[in-house]
Amino acid sequence: MESLMESFVHNWPYWVVTLFVIVAAYIDGKELRVPNKLTLPMIVAGWIYSMIAYHFTGEGWYVGLGWSLAGTAVGLATLLPAYSIGGMGAGDVKMMGAIGAWIYCANTFYAFCVSAIVGAVLSVGMVMWHRQGRKHWNQFFFIINEIVTVKNPETLATIAAERKSSMRLLPYGIPIAIGTVLYFAWMGMLI
């Protein structure tokens, strides 16, 4: 029992992130958005946590802040391309940024990779469940063709906004949460 408690004390930042992604996914599932009042304080809290943690290790608060800022940048960068062409909400992007503020670059990137796989599986499952495979398969290739031919992110975002009402939407906070928690569990970060 002591080793479980020691493990929790050692890994508490991963539990903070786990709680955050679960709450964010729940809100995204209900409202199709991840609110700033959740993501922005989580980002700032990650920066503060990192400054304090690194200060007490003797490496300096600025080192911790640097790692946290880098993790935030990696988190934002993972979904920014999809957001720039209208395929992702800003809240999802900030959600990944908040994850990065707490778990830094490599872990954020790997959590994103697992989340992308989960998102693909959920998307295909959702389309198949609603028996709209052919429609969405054709739409997928139509969108790829638009990206290749149009190339202007603003124009692509406008086209995506017009198409949004005809598509089945996946609140992407859900795959982010599932993927992040699966990555933590696989890497033994929760126990």
C-alpha distance (Angstrom), angle and dihedral (degrees) to the residues before:
residue distance angle dihedral
M1 . . .
E2 3.79 . .
S3 3.78 92.1 .
L4 3.82 90.6 53.6
M5 3.81 90.5 51.7
E6 3.81 91.5 45.9
S7 3.78 89.2 50.0
F8 3.81 91.3 51.4
V9 3.80 91.6 48.9
H10 3.81 90.5 48.9
N11 3.83 94.1 45.9
W12 3.82 100.8 37.3
P13 3.85 94.3 121.0
Y14 3.82 89.0 61.9
W15 3.80 89.1 51.6
V16 3.82 89.9 51.0
V17 3.81 89.4 52.6
T18 3.81 90.6 45.2
L19 3.81 91.7 54.1
F20 3.81 90.2 46.0
V21 3.82 94.8 51.7
I22 3.81 92.1 46.7
V23 3.82 91.8 52.2
A24 3.83 91.4 44.0
A25 3.82 91.8 49.2
Y26 3.80 91.5 49.2
I27 3.81 91.8 51.6
D28 3.81 91.9 44.1
G29 3.80 90.4 50.6
K30 3.81 91.5 52.5
E31 3.81 101.3 36.6
L32 3.83 104.9 20.4
R33 3.79 89.8 -123.7
V34 3.79 140.0 82.1
P35 3.82 106.2 -137.4
N36 3.80 125.3 -129.5
K37 3.81 89.9 -130.4
L38 3.81 86.0 69.1
T39 3.81 103.3 36.2
L40 3.79 102.8 40.7
P41 3.84 96.6 51.9
M42 3.82 88.3 46.7
I43 3.81 90.6 54.2
V44 3.81 92.7 48.8
A45 3.82 91.2 44.6
G46 3.81 89.1 53.5
W47 3.79 90.8 53.0
I48 3.82 91.8 48.5
Y49 3.82 92.6 45.6
S50 3.80 90.3 51.1
M51 3.80 93.8 49.0
I52 3.81 91.6 50.1
A53 3.81 95.1 43.2
Y54 3.79 94.0 49.7
H55 3.79 92.1 43.1
F56 3.80 89.8 59.2
T57 3.80 92.9 47.0
G58 3.78 88.8 58.7
E59 3.80 94.7 -118.5
G60 3.80 92.8 107.3
W61 3.78 133.9 -101.4
Y62 3.81 90.9 -102.2
V63 3.82 91.0 61.9
G64 3.79 90.5 54.4
L65 3.78 91.6 46.6
G66 3.79 89.7 49.3
W67 3.81 92.7 53.2
S68 3.80 91.0 45.7
L69 3.80 93.4 49.3
A70 3.81 90.2 47.8
G71 3.80 90.5 50.3
T72 3.79 90.4 49.0
A73 3.81 89.8 51.4
V74 3.81 92.0 49.6
G75 3.80 90.7 48.8
L76 3.79 92.1 50.4
A77 3.80 92.4 44.4
T78 3.81 93.6 54.8
L79 3.82 93.8 66.0
L80 3.80 102.5 21.3
P81 3.84 94.4 92.4
A82 3.82 91.4 54.5
Y83 3.81 90.5 45.5
S84 3.82 92.6 49.6
I85 3.81 91.4 60.6
G86 3.80 95.5 42.4
G87 3.79 98.3 -101.7
M88 3.80 96.7 115.0
G89 3.77 138.0 36.3
A90 3.80 122.8 -114.1
G91 3.81 90.5 -121.5
D92 3.80 91.1 61.0
V93 3.80 90.1 51.3
K94 3.83 91.5 50.1
M95 3.81 89.6 46.1
M96 3.82 89.2 59.9
G97 3.81 89.1 45.3
A98 3.81 89.8 54.3
I99 3.79 91.1 50.1
G100 3.80 88.8 51.5
A101 3.80 92.4 50.9
W102 3.81 88.3 62.7
I103 3.81 105.7 33.6
Y104 3.82 101.9 29.4
C105 3.80 131.5 -140.3
A106 3.79 111.8 -42.0
N107 3.81 96.8 38.5
T108 3.81 90.7 46.9
F109 3.78 91.8 51.4
Y110 3.81 92.5 48.5
A111 3.81 91.9 46.1
F112 3.81 87.8 51.6
C113 3.83 91.3 50.8
V114 3.80 92.1 52.5
S115 3.82 89.7 44.5
A116 3.81 90.7 52.6
I117 3.81 90.6 53.4
V118 3.82 90.9 47.4
G119 3.82 89.6 47.8
A120 3.80 91.9 51.8
V121 3.80 92.3 48.7
L122 3.83 92.4 47.1
S123 3.81 91.9 46.8
V124 3.78 93.6 51.4
G125 3.81 90.8 44.0
M126 3.80 92.1 49.7
V127 3.80 92.9 49.4
M128 3.81 92.3 47.0
W129 3.81 92.2 46.3
H130 3.80 89.5 56.5
R131 3.81 91.2 42.6
Q132 3.79 93.0 -123.6
G133 3.79 97.7 124.0
R134 3.79 98.2 125.2
K135 3.83 93.3 46.6
H136 3.80 94.0 49.9
W137 3.81 94.2 39.8
N138 3.81 89.7 55.6
Q139 3.79 90.7 43.4
F140 3.82 90.1 51.2
F141 3.81 91.7 57.1
F142 3.79 90.7 43.1
I143 3.82 89.6 54.8
I144 3.83 92.3 47.0
N145 3.80 88.5 51.4
E146 3.82 90.0 50.5
I147 3.81 91.6 51.2
V148 3.81 91.5 50.1
T149 3.81 96.2 44.8
V150 3.82 105.3 32.4
K151 3.84 98.0 39.7
N152 3.83 93.6 173.1
P153 3.84 108.0 114.9
E154 3.82 93.7 -153.3
T155 3.80 92.6 52.2
L156 3.80 90.9 45.0
A157 3.82 90.2 50.8
T158 3.82 90.5 51.8
I159 3.80 91.6 49.4
A160 3.82 90.4 47.6
A161 3.82 91.6 50.7
E162 3.81 90.5 52.3
R163 3.81 91.6 49.0
K164 3.82 95.0 45.3
S165 3.83 96.1 90.3
S166 3.82 91.8 56.9
M167 3.81 95.5 50.7
R168 3.77 133.0 80.9
L169 3.81 104.9 -117.7
L170 3.79 126.8 -143.3
P171 3.81 114.2 -155.4
Y172 3.80 94.9 -129.7
G173 3.79 93.3 -155.0
I174 3.81 86.2 77.5
P175 3.83 96.2 59.8
I176 3.81 89.4 41.9
A177 3.81 90.1 54.9
I178 3.80 95.3 44.4
G179 3.81 92.9 44.7
T180 3.79 94.0 46.9
V181 3.81 94.2 48.6
L182 3.83 91.4 44.8
Y183 3.81 89.8 51.8
F184 3.82 91.5 48.8
A185 3.80 91.4 48.3
W186 3.82 93.4 46.3
M187 3.81 91.5 50.3
G188 3.82 93.0 46.4
M189 3.79 93.1 -116.8
L190 3.79 95.3 134.9
I191 3.81 98.6 53.7
